[in-house]
Amino acid sequence: MGDGQTGMKVLFITYNGATEPLIRSQGIPYLKGLSKKGVGCAIMSFEKSRPDAASGLLEDELRESGITWKKLRYHKSPSLPATVFDILTGIAAGVKLAISHKADIIHARATVPAVMAYAIASITRKKFVYDERGLMAEEYADGGIWKRDGFIYRAVRRIEKYLLLKAEAVVVLTENIRKFLVDGDYLGGGGKGLNIHVIPCCVDLEKFKSPDTERQALRERIAPGFGGRFMFIYTGSIGTWYMPSEMLDFIAAAKEEIPGACMMFVTHIDKEAVIRERDKKGLTSGDVIVTGAEYDRMPEYLCAADAGIFFIRPVLSKRSSCPIKFAEYLSCGLPVVINSGIGDTVQTVEENSAGAVVKGFSRMEYKEAARRIASIAAEGPEASKRCRKAAESGFSLGSGVEKYMDVYDSVFKTRKGN
């Protein structure tokens, strides 16, 4: 484990807003951890909403941790011109911030910020770290937004390849995508020379853990009348990749294997879409609850459930995927139901006997997975401890911070023997 360089300073760039749940869970906790280790951190983010009480509280929180926050305005449309404008604005603001902050490393989270970071690093002669959260061109093509024979797809793919080869260090979420980049022909053989590190989405184990309150008491508070039933839970937005229709088919099949089985969707912006799909399938609010919860209450909701679930479209770009909900479920001691083809998740589930893997979206597979989950849940506290241990060994925030220290050390070749 590295202790980093004394006085090392990092500028972290994200195209998401710092107040969004994604960066609150997968950006700021790392920066706080790095700051505690003596790394001087600054964050530049693109905010979708104007400053409010939440952003004011976050600013105070970051200041207390010694983290500088530069807020820029996010522009949505027209899509391509707006993104180009934001990139140019980000480069200009980022150069000023890198100089004033005396940054040693320009660290980009995903592809659009990586364009900014590479330009900033080149202008200021600093180190460039590319945190590749997923191949953007492949994600947009897999999502049906771009055509693979189209100009934008080909241009973005070429830019991503260039950035990967130019970065002093590359961070990916899964061993699956690391092998794809290093051993495959995606980079034309250039992947062999990458300084590449695997850091999965990590979770604050102190925040996501079983509470002192007994599960049924939590259940009665969150979902009155559902006490005593076996409850699956899904948390987060649905977006392009998650498969609510198939998850609803799963719960319909699971009811035949687990009497009284029910499900809770905890989501904010996708409630009506889930309800429409539920009703279309002949399920009721007595089978599937659709609700919302603030991020800070998510551990409480998870600990009221018996098992977590998510299905993601198994396409090429999802080789990069490490859903944070996966780590959060395990951290709260929940066995999980997932589908195959998603990052390294299957390996984690199978090695730890931490859930069931659906290899095809069929009623037979769903019923088999339900039987498997029921069997694991019947083990009681032992199963919960096993799931928690899987989170502790692979997805702890502390280990994630240490791995980022390793990345920074590798850039400066401070390790013994380098």
N, C-alpha and C positions, 0 to 999 in steps of 0.2 A: 504494500500500500504506500502511495506516495504522500509526502507532506507538502508537495508543491514548491514553487519558488517564493521566497520572501518578497513581498511587494508586487507579485504578479497581478496584472490588471486585465480584465476581460470586458469587452463590450458584446452583449448578447442582443441579437436582433430577431424579432418575431413579427410576422405580418398579422398575427392575431392580437386582439386587445389584451392587455395585462389583467383586466378585470374579468375576462371570460373564464368560465370554469376550466377550460383546457389548459390555459397558462397558469391559473391558480394552482392546478394540481401537477402540471408537467413542465413548469418553467420556474416559477418563483421559489418553490421548496428547494430546488437544486441550487439556485442562486444564494438563498439563505445559508444552506449548508456549506457552499464554497466560501461565502463571506466569513463564516465562523472559522474556516481553515486559513484565513489570512489573504484570500483572494479579493482584490478590489473589484467589485461588480457594478456594471451599469447595464440597464436594459432600455432598448428603444423599441417601442410598440406602436401599432397602428390601431387607434381606437374607433370603434363604430358608433359610439354615442358620446355626447358631450359630457364634460366633467359633472359628477353628481356626488352624493354623499358616499357612495361605495368607492368611487375613485379617490376621494379625499382620505378615507380610512386606509385604503391601500397605500397611498402616498406616505402617510404617517408610518405605516407598518414597514415599508421599504426603507424609509429614512432611519428608523430605529435599528435596522439591520445593516446600515451603512451602504445601502444600494441606491445609486442614482437612477432616476426614471425620466426618460425623455419620451413625451407623448406626441405622436403625430396623428393627423386625421386620416382615416381610411376612406377611400373613394370607391364606390361600387360600380357605377355605370357612367358612360358605356364601358363595358368590361375591359377590353384590351387597352384603350387609351387611358382609362382610370388607373390600371395597374402600372402602365409605363410612367404615368405622372407620379404615382406613389414611389416607384423605384428611383426616379430621378430626385424626388424630394428627399427620400431616405438616404441616398448617397450624399447629397449636400449636407443634410443634418448630421449624418453619421460621421463624415470626415471631421466636422467641427467637434462633435462629441468625443471621437477617438483621440483627437489632439488634446482637448481640454482634460479628458479623463486619463490621458497618458496610457492608453490601452496597449497591451502587448499582443493580445489575441482578439480577432474579430470573429465571433462565434455566431453562425447563422442557424436558425431553426427552420428547416425546409427550403424549398427551391427559390421562391421569390426573394426572401431575405438573403439567400446565398448569392444572388446576383448583386445585391447591394453590398454585401460583405466582401465579396471578391474585389469589387471596385474600390471600396474603402481601404481594404488591406493593401491593394496595389498602390494607391495614391499615398498612403501614409507609411508604406513599407513595413507593415505589420504581418503577423501570422494569420492565416485563414483556416478556420475549422468549419467543416460542412456537416451539420447534423441532419442527415438525410432521413426524414421521417417517412418517406414513401416516394417512389418514383412518380413525379407529378404527371408526366406525359402518359405513363401507363395507367395511372388512376383515372385520368380524364377520358382516356380511350375506353377503358373497361367500364366506365360509368356511362358510356354512350354520348358524352359531351363533345368529344373530338373524334374525327375519323382518322384511322391510322395512315391513310394515304393523303391526309390533309396537310396543308402548310404549317398550321400552328403546332400540330402534334410533332411533326418532323423537326421544326425549329426548337421547340422546348426540349425534345429528346436530345438534340445535339448540344444544347446549352447545358443540360444536366450532365452529360458525359464529360464535357469540357471542365465543368466545375469539380466533378469527382476527381479528375486527373490532376487538377491544379491545387487542390486543397492540401495543406500540410498534414491534416488528419481528417478522417471521415468517421462519423458515428452512424451506426445503423441499429435498428431495434431487434433484429433477429439473426440467428445463425443461418437461417434459411436464405435470407437475402445476401448475407456476407458471402456465402458460397457461390451464389448466383453471380455476384459482381467479380469475385476473385477467380473463380474456376471456369466461369462461362465465357462466351465470346461477346457479351454485351459491350464491353469496353475495348474490344479488339485486341485482347491480350494484355492491355494496360493495367487490368485489375490486380495482377500479381504484385505490382509495385505499390499498391495502396497501403498507407498507414491507417488501417481500418480497425475499429473497435465496436463491439456489440454491447449496447446498454439498453436493456428492455425498459418499458414504461414501469417506473417504480412507484411504490405507495408508501405513505406515512403510516408505519405499523402502529404508532401510538394513537393515531386518529381512527384508523380502521381496525377495530378489534371488538371482540365480544364484550358488551357492557355488563355491568353488575345486574342490571334488570333482567329478569327471566323472560325467555322468548315469548311465551304466551301473553304476558303482561304487555310487552311491546306490541304484539299483534293486535290486542284489543284496543290499544290506543291509536294505532295506525289504520287498522282495518277491522272495525267493530263487527262482531258476528262471524269472523273467520277463524276464531281460535279453534285449535284442535285439528284443523285441516292441513294437508301437505301443500305448502305454498312455494311455487317457483317465482323468481323475480328477475326482471330485466330493468336495467337502469341506463339512462342517457338518451340522447336523441336517436332518431331512426336514420335520417340522412339517406345517402345513395346506396350504402353497402349492406346495412342490416336488413334482415328479412322477417318483418313482422308477420306476414301471411304464413310462412312456414313455422314460425314459433307458435302461432295460434293453432295450426294443424297439430303441432306437437302436443299442446295441452289437451286438445280434444282426444288424441290417442292415449295420452297419459292417464286420463280419467278412467280408462278401461282397466288399467293396471294398478292404479293407486286410487282407491275409492276416496272421493271428496277432494281430489287434487284441484288446485286453483292456481291462478297466476296474477302477478301484479306488475304492470308496466309503470315505471316511474320516469316520466318524461315531461318536458315543458312545452316545446313547440309542436310536437307531433301528436298531441292527445286526440284530436278529432279524427285524424287519419287512422289511428289505431282503433278507435271506437267504431268507425265505419267498417273497417275490416272485420272486427269482432262480430258485429251485428250481421254482416253478410254471411259469415260462417255459421250462424245460428247459435253462437255462444252468447251468454248474458253477463251482466255485471256481477252475478253470483258466481260466474266461472272466472272472469277476467276483470280485475280492477284496473282502471287507468287513472293515474293521479300524478301530481307533481310534488317536488320537494326541493328545498334549498340544498346546495352542495354540503353545507355543514351538518345537515341532518341525514345525509346518505348512509353513514354507518348504522344509524338507528333503524332505518328501513331495511338494510341488508340483514341485520341481525334478527329482524322479525320474521325472515323467510327461512325456508329449509334448504333451498338449492338455488343457484344462479343459472341463468341461461343466456346465450346469445348465438345467433346464426349470422354468418357473414358470407356474402357471395364469394365463392372460392375461385377467384380470378388471379391472373399473374401478379398484379400489383399488391395483392394481399399477402404475398410472401414476405412483405415488409411489415406486416401488421402485428402489433402487440397491444391489443385493447387494454386501456387502463382498468376497465371494469373487470377484466379477468383477474388482475392482481388484487383488486378491491374485494371481489367475491371470496377468493382464497384467504385473504388476510382476515376476513370476518368468519372464517371457518366453514364456508359454504362449499359443498361439492358442486361441480359445474356440468352443464350439458352444452357441448359445443359441436360444431361440424369440423370436418377435416379440411386441410388446405389453407389454414390460417397461421402464418408465421411458425413459431415453435410451440404453439399451445398444445398440440396433440402429444408431443413428447413429454411436456410437463404433466399433463393429466395422467398419462399412462405410467410414467415412472413413479408417480406418487399415489397411484390409485385414488385420484382426487375427483373422479367424475366419469362421465360417459361421453363417447365420441360418436356422433352420427356421421356415417360414411356416405349416406345418400338420403335424399329428402323423400322418404317413403314412410308409409304408415307402419310397416314392419320394423324399420330402423327406429322410429319414434318409440314404439312399444318396447323394444329391446332396451333402448336407452332409459326409459322410465323404470323398467325392472332393475336395471343396474343402479340407478340413483336410489331407488327404494332400498336396495340391498346395502348400499354404502351408508345411507342415513340410519338404517337399523343398527349400525355399529355404535351410534351415539357419540359421546365425547371423543372416542378414539378417532373417528373419522374427521371430526372438526379439528383435532390436534394435527392430524396428518395434512389437512388442507392449509392450516395456518403455517405449518413447518415448510410447506412448498413455497408459500409467500415469503417467509423469512429467508429461505436459502436462495431464492432467485429474484425477488422483486422489492427488497427493502430500500427505502430512500437512502439510508446510510451507505449501503454498498454502491448505489447509483452515484452518489457524490464522490466516493472514493474512485470510481471508474472514470469520472470526469477529470479528477485530479491526475489520473494516469494518462488521459488524453493530453492534457496540457503539458505534463512532464515530457511526454513523447515528442511533442512539438519542439521543445527546447532541449531535448536530449540530455535531461538532467539525471536519468537513471544510471545507476552504477553499471558499468559494462557497456554503455552506449558510446 
